[in-house]
Amino acid sequence: MPRFSKEHDPELAHRLSRRGMLGVAAGTTAAALVGAAAVPAQAAAGTADRHGHGHRGEAVLPPGRLGIQLYSLRDKVSTLGFAAVFAELKKYGYDEVEFAGYTQGSAGPITLAQLKKLAKNYGLNPIGSHVGYWDDNNPNAYTFAQNLEKVLDDAQALGLKHIGTASGPFRYGSTVDGWKRAAEEFNTYGAAARKRGMKFYQHNHSEEFSFATDNPKVRLYDVLLRETDPDLVFLEMDIFWAYSGQFRYSTRPDGKPAPFDPLRYVLKQPHRYPLFHVKDGQEDPTNLYGYRMVDVGDGDIDYKKFISKVTELRGHRYAHHWQAEHDNPTESFTFARRSSAHLHALRKKC
C-alpha cells in the first residue's frame, strides 16, 4: 500500500501501515506447517462464553461466511508463508480469507496462480483484497488511481468477487466537493470492477464519520453514500471503527448533537454492505477512539445482536461475509483461534 501522510489518512498514527504486505512476486512458496489447537468443540455446540452466549439454538453466524483479514496475520504470513497460515485457519474453522497484499516476505516468492491454488487446497474462499486508493507521488504505485487495470487483473487472477480499498476518500481533502470528486473516482473503479464480475468496496475507519470542513452539518460518510452509485460502489463496514466514529462524532462542530447508529446504516441499505470487519473493543472514554482494541469476544461490542439483525435479512440478495480482524494482536494465531471460537459459539435462544 502506498505511503500516506496523516493528512491523507487521519488515523495513520493509530494504525500500522499495510504497505509491507502489498505487491506481487513470482516463484514458489516455502512454508512449514505449524501446530495449534483446533476450534474447541464446545464452540460449535454453543456452550457459554464470558458474555453468557451459550444457548443451544440457531447459530448467529451464517454457515460458510466466516473469514479473516490476513493483515491480522501479517507476521505469520511474512515468516511462515501463506500455506502455513491457511493450514491454521482451516483448523480454526474459517471459510474465507481477505488479502492485504500478495507477498510473503522471507517465506519466499509466490505467484498469484500458486496463491489461488493454495487457498483452494485448504478450502478457503478468497473473498476480497485491500489495495491503496492513490499515491500522487508515485505514478507507478500499486493503487486504484495509478494502476487500476493491474489491480483488477490481479484480483481476477485470484478469482476474487470483491476488490476494495481501506483508504478513506480524503484524496481531495475533507470538503463536500472533495468527497464528491472521490466518489466519482470510486464510481469509475466500481464500473471497471463490475465489467469483470467483481464488486468494488471501501472499508471505513472512524474518520469517515466526521463532518465536512466546509459544512459542519454534513457527515462525510453520508456524502460517500449519496454520491456513489449503489450498483457500483459497496461498503465494508469495520464495525469497531464505526462504533469509534459514533463515539467521536456524535456532536457536530457547531455543538449540536448528531448521534447515529452504525447498525442502522446497514439495515437501511443492506445490499451495499457485502463485507464486514468483525473487530472488538473495550469501552474506554479516556481513549481518543472511545475503545481499546481487543480480541473478538473480549470487548463490549454486541456481535450477537449485530450479526443477528443483519442475517435476519438473509436471502440471495444479501450475501454478507464476516471477516475477523485485529490491527495489532498480541499473538496473531491466538487471536484467530479465539475469535473464531467466540463467533461460532454465538447462538440465538431457542
C-alpha positions, 0 to 999 in steps of 0.5 A: 500500500502506498505511503500516506501522510496523516493528512491523507489518512487521519488515523495513520498514527493509530494504525500500522501501515499495510504497505509491507504486505502489498505487491506481487512476486513470482516463484514458489512458496516455502512454508512449514506447517505449524501446530495449534489447537483446533476450534474447541468443540464446545464452540460449535455446540454453543456452550457459554462464553464470558458474555453468557452466549451459550444457548443451544439454538440457531447459530448467529453466524451464517454457515460458510461466511466466516473469514479473516483479514490476513493483515491480522496475520501479517507476521505469520504470513511474512515468516511462515508463508501463506500455506502455513497460515491457511493450514491454521485457519482451516483448523480454526474453522474459517471459510474465507480469507481477505488479502492485504497484499500478495507477498510473503516476505522471507517465506519466499516468492509466490505467484498469484496462480500458486496463491489461488491454488493454495487457498483452494487446497485448504478450502478457503474462499478468497473473498476480497483484497485491500489495495491503496486508493492513490499515491500522487507521488508515485505514478507507478504505485500499486493503487486504484488511481495509478494502476487500476487495470493491474489491480483488477487483473490481479484480483481476477487472477485470484478469482476474487468477487470483491476488490476494495480499498481501506483508504478513506476518500480524503484524496481531495481533502475533507470538503463536500466537493472533495468527497464528491470528486472521490466518489466519482473516482470510486464510481469509475473503479466500481464500473471497471470492477463490475465489467469483470464480475467483481464488486468494488468496496471501501472499508471505513475507519472512524474518520469517515464519520466526521463532518465536512470542513466546509459544512459542519452539518454534513457527515462525510460518510453520508456524502460517500453514500449519496454520491456513489452509485449503489450498483457500483460502489459497496461498503465494508463496514469495520464495525469497531471503527464505526462504533469509534466514529459514533463515539467521536462524532456524535456532536457536530462542530457547531455543538449540536448533537448528531448521534447515529447508529452504525447498525442502522446504516446497514439495515437501511441499505443492506445490499451495499454492505457485502463485507464486514470487519468483525473487530472488538473493543473495550469501552474506554472514554479516556481513549481518543477512539472511545475503545481499546482494541481487543480480541473478538469476544473480549470487548463490549461490542454486541456481535450477537445482536449485530450479526443477528439483525443483519442475517435476519435479512438473509436471502440471495440478495444479501450475501454478507461475509464476516471477516475477523480482524485485529490491527495489532494482536498480541499473538496473531494465531491466538487471536484467530483461534479465539475469535473464531471460537467466540463467533461460532459459539454465538447462538440465538435462544431457542 
